[in-house]
Amino acid sequence: MGRDSVDAQQAMSDDTQLAESLELLRRVHAGDRTHLDPLLARYQERLLARIRIMMGKPARRVAESADFLQGALIEAARDIDQVRVGSEAQLLRWMTEIARNNIRDAVRRKRERVFSEFSESLAGSATPDQGRPSPASVAEQRDDQHRLAEAIERLPDDLRTAIELRHFEQLSFREIGARLGRSENAAQLLHSRALVRLGDNLPAA
């Protein structure tokens, strides 16, 4: 069999696979979720591998790779009639970009939620004799989570780590102490110092 013949057969196979994939996507979009499993099986290996590469630690705290895979396929099904793809490779690249955007958006929403909860949890953290507003009240006045993020970034490494472990990873002081090689009480004191310094980094307007 000649090379041209092999290439022609491969092209026909690719065209068939593309047509089958597009049909599955359209059926899922039409509401027939029984075709979602065949779609998952078809892209389980290739798309899932790409999703796992794109997921960093923040994304792993939000959802499992399989969740992003299913979400990407469902979104692709929703938008399938708005895109033009000429091969399975192009279809896979398009779905990879959908997954990439979903991962980025999920991490952003999680970060915004964490900062919001963090600000609320800091309310009243400054004691009256300190004579300074709490970081939460300042952040709320300015209504700017970016300022809070920048203030955290300006903290010394040990103080920033205490904030991140306590509020972002939600560890206990005992767990923070174990992570940092300190006692539970020392971890709690470090966290208190971090809150005070964070207030200094967020001066009142």
Biotite code that builds the C-alpha atoms (Angstrom):
import biotite.structure as struc

atoms = struc.array([
    struc.Atom([0.000, 0.000, 0.000], chain_id="A", res_id=1, res_name="MET", atom_name="CA", element="C"),
    struc.Atom([1.456, 3.369, -1.027], chain_id="A", res_id=2, res_name="GLY", atom_name="CA", element="C"),
    struc.Atom([2.039, 6.345, 1.245], chain_id="A", res_id=3, res_name="ARG", atom_name="CA", element="C"),
    struc.Atom([-0.668, 8.387, -0.495], chain_id="A", res_id=4, res_name="ASP", atom_name="CA", element="C"),
    struc.Atom([-3.178, 5.605, 0.124], chain_id="A", res_id=5, res_name="SER", atom_name="CA", element="C"),
    struc.Atom([-2.260, 5.389, 3.808], chain_id="A", res_id=6, res_name="VAL", atom_name="CA", element="C"),
    struc.Atom([-2.562, 9.147, 4.192], chain_id="A", res_id=7, res_name="ASP", atom_name="CA", element="C"),
    struc.Atom([-5.948, 9.114, 2.483], chain_id="A", res_id=8, res_name="ALA", atom_name="CA", element="C"),
    struc.Atom([-7.228, 6.396, 4.803], chain_id="A", res_id=9, res_name="GLN", atom_name="CA", element="C"),
    struc.Atom([-5.939, 8.281, 7.839], chain_id="A", res_id=10, res_name="GLN", atom_name="CA", element="C"),
    struc.Atom([-7.677, 11.447, 6.672], chain_id="A", res_id=11, res_name="ALA", atom_name="CA", element="C"),
    struc.Atom([-10.946, 9.533, 6.232], chain_id="A", res_id=12, res_name="MET", atom_name="CA", element="C"),
    struc.Atom([-10.557, 8.074, 9.728], chain_id="A", res_id=13, res_name="SER", atom_name="CA", element="C"),
    struc.Atom([-9.933, 11.515, 11.209], chain_id="A", res_id=14, res_name="ASP", atom_name="CA", element="C"),
    struc.Atom([-12.950, 12.925, 9.382], chain_id="A", res_id=15, res_name="ASP", atom_name="CA", element="C"),
    struc.Atom([-15.101, 10.100, 10.721], chain_id="A", res_id=16, res_name="THR", atom_name="CA", element="C"),
    struc.Atom([-13.893, 10.639, 14.288], chain_id="A", res_id=17, res_name="GLN", atom_name="CA", element="C"),
    struc.Atom([-14.521, 14.365, 14.013], chain_id="A", res_id=18, res_name="LEU", atom_name="CA", element="C"),
    struc.Atom([-18.033, 13.839, 12.674], chain_id="A", res_id=19, res_name="ALA", atom_name="CA", element="C"),
    struc.Atom([-18.787, 11.394, 15.489], chain_id="A", res_id=20, res_name="GLU", atom_name="CA", element="C"),
    struc.Atom([-17.431, 13.771, 18.132], chain_id="A", res_id=21, res_name="SER", atom_name="CA", element="C"),
    struc.Atom([-19.415, 16.715, 16.795], chain_id="A", res_id=22, res_name="LEU", atom_name="CA", element="C"),
    struc.Atom([-22.576, 14.618, 16.740], chain_id="A", res_id=23, res_name="GLU", atom_name="CA", element="C"),
    struc.Atom([-22.034, 13.535, 20.349], chain_id="A", res_id=24, res_name="LEU", atom_name="CA", element="C"),
    struc.Atom([-21.531, 17.144, 21.391], chain_id="A", res_id=25, res_name="LEU", atom_name="CA", element="C"),
    struc.Atom([-24.708, 18.234, 19.627], chain_id="A", res_id=26, res_name="ARG", atom_name="CA", element="C"),
    struc.Atom([-26.715, 15.475, 21.275], chain_id="A", res_id=27, res_name="ARG", atom_name="CA", element="C"),
    struc.Atom([-25.426, 16.438, 24.707], chain_id="A", res_id=28, res_name="VAL", atom_name="CA", element="C"),
    struc.Atom([-26.336, 20.051, 23.961], chain_id="A", res_id=29, res_name="HIS", atom_name="CA", element="C"),
    struc.Atom([-29.824, 18.897, 22.954], chain_id="A", res_id=30, res_name="ALA", atom_name="CA", element="C"),
    struc.Atom([-30.242, 17.466, 26.452], chain_id="A", res_id=31, res_name="GLY", atom_name="CA", element="C"),
    struc.Atom([-29.340, 13.833, 25.894], chain_id="A", res_id=32, res_name="ASP", atom_name="CA", element="C"),
    struc.Atom([-26.820, 13.356, 28.702], chain_id="A", res_id=33, res_name="ARG", atom_name="CA", element="C"),
    struc.Atom([-26.484, 9.656, 27.897], chain_id="A", res_id=34, res_name="THR", atom_name="CA", element="C"),
    struc.Atom([-23.948, 10.739, 25.270], chain_id="A", res_id=35, res_name="HIS", atom_name="CA", element="C"),
    struc.Atom([-21.747, 12.478, 27.838], chain_id="A", res_id=36, res_name="LEU", atom_name="CA", element="C"),
    struc.Atom([-20.113, 9.221, 28.931], chain_id="A", res_id=37, res_name="ASP", atom_name="CA", element="C"),
    struc.Atom([-19.029, 8.320, 25.374], chain_id="A", res_id=38, res_name="PRO", atom_name="CA", element="C"),
    struc.Atom([-17.574, 11.836, 25.088], chain_id="A", res_id=39, res_name="LEU", atom_name="CA", element="C"),
    struc.Atom([-15.726, 11.427, 28.370], chain_id="A", res_id=40, res_name="LEU", atom_name="CA", element="C"),
    struc.Atom([-14.356, 8.097, 27.223], chain_id="A", res_id=41, res_name="ALA", atom_name="CA", element="C"),
    struc.Atom([-13.255, 9.585, 23.903], chain_id="A", res_id=42, res_name="ARG", atom_name="CA", element="C"),
    struc.Atom([-11.295, 12.473, 25.494], chain_id="A", res_id=43, res_name="TYR", atom_name="CA", element="C"),
    struc.Atom([-10.502, 10.987, 28.888], chain_id="A", res_id=44, res_name="GLN", atom_name="CA", element="C"),
    struc.Atom([-6.856, 10.375, 28.134], chain_id="A", res_id=45, res_name="GLU", atom_name="CA", element="C"),
    struc.Atom([-5.886, 13.279, 25.883], chain_id="A", res_id=46, res_name="ARG", atom_name="CA", element="C"),
    struc.Atom([-7.846, 16.173, 27.356], chain_id="A", res_id=47, res_name="LEU", atom_name="CA", element="C"),
    struc.Atom([-7.505, 15.001, 30.943], chain_id="A", res_id=48, res_name="LEU", atom_name="CA", element="C"),
    struc.Atom([-3.717, 14.857, 30.566], chain_id="A", res_id=49, res_name="ALA", atom_name="CA", element="C"),
    struc.Atom([-3.682, 18.469, 29.363], chain_id="A", res_id=50, res_name="ARG", atom_name="CA", element="C"),
    struc.Atom([-5.956, 19.584, 32.196], chain_id="A", res_id=51, res_name="ILE", atom_name="CA", element="C"),
    struc.Atom([-3.680, 17.987, 34.786], chain_id="A", res_id=52, res_name="ARG", atom_name="CA", element="C"),
    struc.Atom([-0.707, 19.846, 33.341], chain_id="A", res_id=53, res_name="ILE", atom_name="CA", element="C"),
    struc.Atom([-2.579, 23.170, 33.426], chain_id="A", res_id=54, res_name="MET", atom_name="CA", element="C"),
    struc.Atom([-3.773, 22.728, 37.011], chain_id="A", res_id=55, res_name="MET", atom_name="CA", element="C"),
    struc.Atom([-1.536, 24.212, 39.659], chain_id="A", res_id=56, res_name="GLY", atom_name="CA", element="C"),
    struc.Atom([-1.924, 23.862, 43.413], chain_id="A", res_id=57, res_name="LYS", atom_name="CA", element="C"),
    struc.Atom([-4.605, 26.593, 43.638], chain_id="A", res_id=58, res_name="PRO", atom_name="CA", element="C"),
    struc.Atom([-6.768, 24.819, 41.056], chain_id="A", res_id=59, res_name="ALA", atom_name="CA", element="C"),
    struc.Atom([-6.381, 21.483, 42.838], chain_id="A", res_id=60, res_name="ARG", atom_name="CA", element="C"),
    struc.Atom([-7.926, 23.076, 45.918], chain_id="A", res_id=61, res_name="ARG", atom_name="CA", element="C"),
    struc.Atom([-10.964, 24.076, 43.855], chain_id="A", res_id=62, res_name="VAL", atom_name="CA", element="C"),
    struc.Atom([-11.902, 20.893, 42.000], chain_id="A", res_id=63, res_name="ALA", atom_name="CA", element="C"),
    struc.Atom([-10.684, 17.573, 40.662], chain_id="A", res_id=64, res_name="GLU", atom_name="CA", element="C"),
    struc.Atom([-9.265, 17.263, 37.169], chain_id="A", res_id=65, res_name="SER", atom_name="CA", element="C"),
    struc.Atom([-12.219, 15.056, 36.218], chain_id="A", res_id=66, res_name="ALA", atom_name="CA", element="C"),
    struc.Atom([-14.592, 17.883, 37.163], chain_id="A", res_id=67, res_name="ASP", atom_name="CA", element="C"),
    struc.Atom([-12.786, 20.293, 34.842], chain_id="A", res_id=68, res_name="PHE", atom_name="CA", element="C"),
    struc.Atom([-12.876, 17.653, 32.106], chain_id="A", res_id=69, res_name="LEU", atom_name="CA", element="C"),
    struc.Atom([-16.624, 17.195, 32.356], chain_id="A", res_id=70, res_name="GLN", atom_name="CA", element="C"),
    struc.Atom([-17.181, 20.940, 32.597], chain_id="A", res_id=71, res_name="GLY", atom_name="CA", element="C"),
    struc.Atom([-15.136, 21.561, 29.457], chain_id="A", res_id=72, res_name="ALA", atom_name="CA", element="C"),
    struc.Atom([-17.085, 18.959, 27.491], chain_id="A", res_id=73, res_name="LEU", atom_name="CA", element="C"),
    struc.Atom([-20.445, 20.320, 28.623], chain_id="A", res_id=74, res_name="ILE", atom_name="CA", element="C"),
    struc.Atom([-19.405, 23.862, 27.698], chain_id="A", res_id=75, res_name="GLU", atom_name="CA", element="C"),
    struc.Atom([-18.081, 22.648, 24.351], chain_id="A", res_id=76, res_name="ALA", atom_name="CA", element="C"),
    struc.Atom([-21.439, 20.977, 23.728], chain_id="A", res_id=77, res_name="ALA", atom_name="CA", element="C"),
    struc.Atom([-23.209, 24.239, 24.509], chain_id="A", res_id=78, res_name="ARG", atom_name="CA", element="C"),
    struc.Atom([-21.087, 26.245, 22.055], chain_id="A", res_id=79, res_name="ASP", atom_name="CA", element="C"),
    struc.Atom([-20.494, 23.609, 19.384], chain_id="A", res_id=80, res_name="ILE", atom_name="CA", element="C"),
    struc.Atom([-22.589, 25.360, 16.735], chain_id="A", res_id=81, res_name="ASP", atom_name="CA", element="C"),
    struc.Atom([-20.652, 28.604, 17.217], chain_id="A", res_id=82, res_name="GLN", atom_name="CA", element="C"),
    struc.Atom([-17.255, 27.197, 16.325], chain_id="A", res_id=83, res_name="VAL", atom_name="CA", element="C"),
    struc.Atom([-15.777, 25.746, 13.159], chain_id="A", res_id=84, res_name="ARG", atom_name="CA", element="C"),
    struc.Atom([-13.202, 22.991, 13.457], chain_id="A", res_id=85, res_name="VAL", atom_name="CA", element="C"),
    struc.Atom([-11.756, 20.960, 10.608], chain_id="A", res_id=86, res_name="GLY", atom_name="CA", element="C"),
    struc.Atom([-10.048, 18.145, 12.456], chain_id="A", res_id=87, res_name="SER", atom_name="CA", element="C"),
    struc.Atom([-9.979, 16.231, 15.725], chain_id="A", res_id=88, res_name="GLU", atom_name="CA", element="C"),
    struc.Atom([-6.764, 18.070, 16.603], chain_id="A", res_id=89, res_name="ALA", atom_name="CA", element="C"),
    struc.Atom([-8.472, 21.435, 16.216], chain_id="A", res_id=90, res_name="GLN", atom_name="CA", element="C"),
    struc.Atom([-11.439, 20.229, 18.258], chain_id="A", res_id=91, res_name="LEU", atom_name="CA", element="C"),
    struc.Atom([-9.119, 19.063, 21.015], chain_id="A", res_id=92, res_name="LEU", atom_name="CA", element="C"),
    struc.Atom([-7.246, 22.391, 21.019], chain_id="A", res_id=93, res_name="ARG", atom_name="CA", element="C"),
    struc.Atom([-10.541, 24.269, 21.261], chain_id="A", res_id=94, res_name="TRP", atom_name="CA", element="C"),
    struc.Atom([-11.715, 22.147, 24.192], chain_id="A", res_id=95, res_name="MET", atom_name="CA", element="C"),
    struc.Atom([-8.303, 22.548, 25.843], chain_id="A", res_id=96, res_name="THR", atom_name="CA", element="C"),
    struc.Atom([-8.710, 26.319, 25.694], chain_id="A", res_id=97, res_name="GLU", atom_name="CA", element="C"),
    struc.Atom([-12.174, 26.007, 27.252], chain_id="A", res_id=98, res_name="ILE", atom_name="CA", element="C"),
    struc.Atom([-10.692, 23.943, 30.073], chain_id="A", res_id=99, res_name="ALA", atom_name="CA", element="C"),
    struc.Atom([-7.855, 26.454, 30.509], chain_id="A", res_id=100, res_name="ARG", atom_name="CA", element="C"),
    struc.Atom([-10.312, 29.334, 30.859], chain_id="A", res_id=101, res_name="ASN", atom_name="CA", element="C"),
    struc.Atom([-12.479, 27.353, 33.280], chain_id="A", res_id=102, res_name="ASN", atom_name="CA", element="C"),
    struc.Atom([-9.470, 26.569, 35.466], chain_id="A", res_id=103, res_name="ILE", atom_name="CA", element="C"),
    struc.Atom([-8.368, 30.204, 35.461], chain_id="A", res_id=104, res_name="ARG", atom_name="CA", element="C"),
    struc.Atom([-11.886, 31.428, 36.293], chain_id="A", res_id=105, res_name="ASP", atom_name="CA", element="C"),
    struc.Atom([-12.336, 28.864, 39.057], chain_id="A", res_id=106, res_name="ALA", atom_name="CA", element="C"),
    struc.Atom([-9.071, 29.887, 40.695], chain_id="A", res_id=107, res_name="VAL", atom_name="CA", element="C"),
    struc.Atom([-9.985, 33.576, 40.397], chain_id="A", res_id=108, res_name="ARG", atom_name="CA", element="C"),
    struc.Atom([-13.418, 33.032, 41.963], chain_id="A", res_id=109, res_name="ARG", atom_name="CA", element="C"),
    struc.Atom([-11.876, 30.976, 44.754], chain_id="A", res_id=110, res_name="LYS", atom_name="CA", element="C"),
    struc.Atom([-9.274, 33.660, 45.410], chain_id="A", res_id=111, res_name="ARG", atom_name="CA", element="C"),
    struc.Atom([-11.917, 36.384, 45.514], chain_id="A", res_id=112, res_name="GLU", atom_name="CA", element="C"),
    struc.Atom([-14.037, 34.324, 47.905], chain_id="A", res_id=113, res_name="ARG", atom_name="CA", element="C"),
    struc.Atom([-11.062, 33.614, 50.142], chain_id="A", res_id=114, res_name="VAL", atom_name="CA", element="C"),
    struc.Atom([-10.097, 37.284, 50.272], chain_id="A", res_id=115, res_name="PHE", atom_name="CA", element="C"),
    struc.Atom([-13.687, 38.241, 51.072], chain_id="A", res_id=116, res_name="SER", atom_name="CA", element="C"),
    struc.Atom([-13.917, 35.665, 53.846], chain_id="A", res_id=117, res_name="GLU", atom_name="CA", element="C"),
    struc.Atom([-10.457, 36.653, 55.050], chain_id="A", res_id=118, res_name="PHE", atom_name="CA", element="C"),
    struc.Atom([-11.450, 40.317, 55.287], chain_id="A", res_id=119, res_name="SER", atom_name="CA", element="C"),
    struc.Atom([-14.570, 39.408, 57.244], chain_id="A", res_id=120, res_name="GLU", atom_name="CA", element="C"),
    struc.Atom([-12.616, 37.131, 59.567], chain_id="A", res_id=121, res_name="SER", atom_name="CA", element="C"),
    struc.Atom([-10.219, 39.986, 60.342], chain_id="A", res_id=122, res_name="LEU", atom_name="CA", element="C"),
    struc.Atom([-12.992, 42.325, 61.458], chain_id="A", res_id=123, res_name="ALA", atom_name="CA", element="C"),
    struc.Atom([-12.172, 43.618, 64.914], chain_id="A", res_id=124, res_name="GLY", atom_name="CA", element="C"),
    struc.Atom([-8.779, 41.913, 64.929], chain_id="A", res_id=125, res_name="SER", atom_name="CA", element="C"),
    struc.Atom([-7.070, 45.098, 66.122], chain_id="A", res_id=126, res_name="ALA", atom_name="CA", element="C"),
    struc.Atom([-7.441, 45.587, 69.857], chain_id="A", res_id=127, res_name="THR", atom_name="CA", element="C"),
    struc.Atom([-8.549, 49.000, 71.194], chain_id="A", res_id=128, res_name="PRO", atom_name="CA", element="C"),
    struc.Atom([-5.161, 49.804, 72.785], chain_id="A", res_id=129, res_name="ASP", atom_name="CA", element="C"),
    struc.Atom([-3.489, 49.444, 69.416], chain_id="A", res_id=130, res_name="GLN", atom_name="CA", element="C"),
    struc.Atom([-5.310, 52.541, 68.239], chain_id="A", res_id=131, res_name="GLY", atom_name="CA", element="C"),
    struc.Atom([-5.457, 51.435, 64.627], chain_id="A", res_id=132, res_name="ARG", atom_name="CA", element="C"),
    struc.Atom([-8.313, 50.239, 62.382], chain_id="A", res_id=133, res_name="PRO", atom_name="CA", element="C"),
    struc.Atom([-8.518, 46.552, 61.620], chain_id="A", res_id=134, res_name="SER", atom_name="CA", element="C"),
    struc.Atom([-7.196, 45.449, 58.214], chain_id="A", res_id=135, res_name="PRO", atom_name="CA", element="C"),
    struc.Atom([-10.727, 44.384, 57.337], chain_id="A", res_id=136, res_name="ALA", atom_name="CA", element="C"),
    struc.Atom([-12.219, 47.806, 58.012], chain_id="A", res_id=137, res_name="SER", atom_name="CA", element="C"),
    struc.Atom([-9.556, 49.519, 55.928], chain_id="A", res_id=138, res_name="VAL", atom_name="CA", element="C"),
    struc.Atom([-9.970, 47.069, 53.061], chain_id="A", res_id=139, res_name="ALA", atom_name="CA", element="C"),
    struc.Atom([-13.726, 47.519, 53.234], chain_id="A", res_id=140, res_name="GLU", atom_name="CA", element="C"),
    struc.Atom([-13.397, 51.320, 53.149], chain_id="A", res_id=141, res_name="GLN", atom_name="CA", element="C"),
    struc.Atom([-11.295, 51.128, 50.046], chain_id="A", res_id=142, res_name="ARG", atom_name="CA", element="C"),
    struc.Atom([-13.304, 48.277, 48.606], chain_id="A", res_id=143, res_name="ASP", atom_name="CA", element="C"),
    struc.Atom([-10.218, 46.911, 46.947], chain_id="A", res_id=144, res_name="ASP", atom_name="CA", element="C"),
    struc.Atom([-9.140, 43.321, 47.401], chain_id="A", res_id=145, res_name="GLN", atom_name="CA", element="C"),
    struc.Atom([-6.057, 44.014, 45.327], chain_id="A", res_id=146, res_name="HIS", atom_name="CA", element="C"),
    struc.Atom([-4.752, 46.267, 48.076], chain_id="A", res_id=147, res_name="ARG", atom_name="CA", element="C"),
    struc.Atom([-5.191, 43.473, 50.575], chain_id="A", res_id=148, res_name="LEU", atom_name="CA", element="C"),
    struc.Atom([-3.325, 41.073, 48.307], chain_id="A", res_id=149, res_name="ALA", atom_name="CA", element="C"),
    struc.Atom([-0.509, 43.590, 47.841], chain_id="A", res_id=150, res_name="GLU", atom_name="CA", element="C"),
    struc.Atom([-0.332, 44.179, 51.590], chain_id="A", res_id=151, res_name="ALA", atom_name="CA", element="C"),
    struc.Atom([0.010, 40.463, 52.199], chain_id="A", res_id=152, res_name="ILE", atom_name="CA", element="C"),
    struc.Atom([2.768, 40.242, 49.601], chain_id="A", res_id=153, res_name="GLU", atom_name="CA", element="C"),
    struc.Atom([4.715, 42.972, 51.420], chain_id="A", res_id=154, res_name="ARG", atom_name="CA", element="C"),
    struc.Atom([4.810, 40.981, 54.653], chain_id="A", res_id=155, res_name="LEU", atom_name="CA", element="C"),
    struc.Atom([8.053, 39.248, 55.669], chain_id="A", res_id=156, res_name="PRO", atom_name="CA", element="C"),
    struc.Atom([8.148, 35.612, 54.598], chain_id="A", res_id=157, res_name="ASP", atom_name="CA", element="C"),
    struc.Atom([7.290, 34.119, 57.992], chain_id="A", res_id=158, res_name="ASP", atom_name="CA", element="C"),
    struc.Atom([4.357, 36.488, 58.581], chain_id="A", res_id=159, res_name="LEU", atom_name="CA", element="C"),
    struc.Atom([3.000, 36.039, 55.070], chain_id="A", res_id=160, res_name="ARG", atom_name="CA", element="C"),
    struc.Atom([3.234, 32.269, 55.450], chain_id="A", res_id=161, res_name="THR", atom_name="CA", element="C"),
    struc.Atom([1.315, 32.418, 58.731], chain_id="A", res_id=162, res_name="ALA", atom_name="CA", element="C"),
    struc.Atom([-1.477, 34.359, 57.031], chain_id="A", res_id=163, res_name="ILE", atom_name="CA", element="C"),
    struc.Atom([-1.594, 32.028, 54.042], chain_id="A", res_id=164, res_name="GLU", atom_name="CA", element="C"),
    struc.Atom([-1.585, 28.833, 56.091], chain_id="A", res_id=165, res_name="LEU", atom_name="CA", element="C"),
    struc.Atom([-4.214, 30.096, 58.510], chain_id="A", res_id=166, res_name="ARG", atom_name="CA", element="C"),
    struc.Atom([-6.650, 31.758, 56.148], chain_id="A", res_id=167, res_name="HIS", atom_name="CA", element="C"),
    struc.Atom([-6.015, 30.304, 52.703], chain_id="A", res_id=168, res_name="PHE", atom_name="CA", element="C"),
    struc.Atom([-5.188, 26.716, 53.636], chain_id="A", res_id=169, res_name="GLU", atom_name="CA", element="C"),
    struc.Atom([-7.306, 26.929, 56.810], chain_id="A", res_id=170, res_name="GLN", atom_name="CA", element="C"),
    struc.Atom([-4.827, 25.072, 58.997], chain_id="A", res_id=171, res_name="LEU", atom_name="CA", element="C"),
    struc.Atom([-5.004, 25.003, 62.774], chain_id="A", res_id=172, res_name="SER", atom_name="CA", element="C"),
    struc.Atom([-2.275, 26.692, 64.797], chain_id="A", res_id=173, res_name="PHE", atom_name="CA", element="C"),
    struc.Atom([-0.971, 23.267, 65.728], chain_id="A", res_id=174, res_name="ARG", atom_name="CA", element="C"),
    struc.Atom([-0.703, 22.368, 62.041], chain_id="A", res_id=175, res_name="GLU", atom_name="CA", element="C"),
    struc.Atom([0.913, 25.721, 61.252], chain_id="A", res_id=176, res_name="ILE", atom_name="CA", element="C"),
    struc.Atom([3.436, 25.169, 64.021], chain_id="A", res_id=177, res_name="GLY", atom_name="CA", element="C"),
    struc.Atom([4.270, 21.717, 62.687], chain_id="A", res_id=178, res_name="ALA", atom_name="CA", element="C"),
    struc.Atom([4.683, 23.127, 59.183], chain_id="A", res_id=179, res_name="ARG", atom_name="CA", element="C"),
    struc.Atom([6.989, 25.906, 60.399], chain_id="A", res_id=180, res_name="LEU", atom_name="CA", element="C"),
    struc.Atom([8.864, 23.916, 63.025], chain_id="A", res_id=181, res_name="GLY", atom_name="CA", element="C"),
    struc.Atom([7.371, 25.930, 65.896], chain_id="A", res_id=182, res_name="ARG", atom_name="CA", element="C"),
    struc.Atom([5.103, 25.243, 68.839], chain_id="A", res_id=183, res_name="SER", atom_name="CA", element="C"),
    struc.Atom([1.364, 25.816, 68.622], chain_id="A", res_id=184, res_name="GLU", atom_name="CA", element="C"),
    struc.Atom([1.640, 28.909, 70.849], chain_id="A", res_id=185, res_name="ASN", atom_name="CA", element="C"),
    struc.Atom([4.492, 30.292, 68.791], chain_id="A", res_id=186, res_name="ALA", atom_name="CA", element="C"),
    struc.Atom([2.445, 29.832, 65.628], chain_id="A", res_id=187, res_name="ALA", atom_name="CA", element="C"),
    struc.Atom([-0.461, 31.701, 67.203], chain_id="A", res_id=188, res_name="GLN", atom_name="CA", element="C"),
    struc.Atom([1.803, 34.568, 68.244], chain_id="A", res_id=189, res_name="LEU", atom_name="CA", element="C"),
    struc.Atom([3.310, 34.694, 64.762], chain_id="A", res_id=190, res_name="LEU", atom_name="CA", element="C"),
    struc.Atom([-0.178, 34.940, 63.282], chain_id="A", res_id=191, res_name="HIS", atom_name="CA", element="C"),
    struc.Atom([-1.065, 37.781, 65.687], chain_id="A", res_id=192, res_name="SER", atom_name="CA", element="C"),
    struc.Atom([2.078, 39.640, 64.654], chain_id="A", res_id=193, res_name="ARG", atom_name="CA", element="C"),
    struc.Atom([1.151, 39.099, 61.024], chain_id="A", res_id=194, res_name="ALA", atom_name="CA", element="C"),
    struc.Atom([-2.273, 40.678, 61.569], chain_id="A", res_id=195, res_name="LEU", atom_name="CA", element="C"),
    struc.Atom([-0.734, 43.720, 63.224], chain_id="A", res_id=196, res_name="VAL", atom_name="CA", element="C"),
    struc.Atom([1.805, 44.153, 60.434], chain_id="A", res_id=197, res_name="ARG", atom_name="CA", element="C"),
    struc.Atom([-0.922, 43.675, 57.846], chain_id="A", res_id=198, res_name="LEU", atom_name="CA", element="C"),
    struc.Atom([-2.801, 46.553, 59.458], chain_id="A", res_id=199, res_name="GLY", atom_name="CA", element="C"),
    struc.Atom([0.334, 48.672, 59.153], chain_id="A", res_id=200, res_name="ASP", atom_name="CA", element="C"),
    struc.Atom([0.541, 47.772, 55.460], chain_id="A", res_id=201, res_name="ASN", atom_name="CA", element="C"),
    struc.Atom([-3.026, 48.983, 54.973], chain_id="A", res_id=202, res_name="LEU", atom_name="CA", element="C"),
    struc.Atom([-2.925, 52.563, 56.297], chain_id="A", res_id=203, res_name="PRO", atom_name="CA", element="C"),
    struc.Atom([-6.200, 54.380, 56.576], chain_id="A", res_id=204, res_name="ALA", atom_name="CA", element="C"),
    struc.Atom([-6.976, 56.764, 53.738], chain_id="A", res_id=205, res_name="ALA", atom_name="CA", element="C"),
])
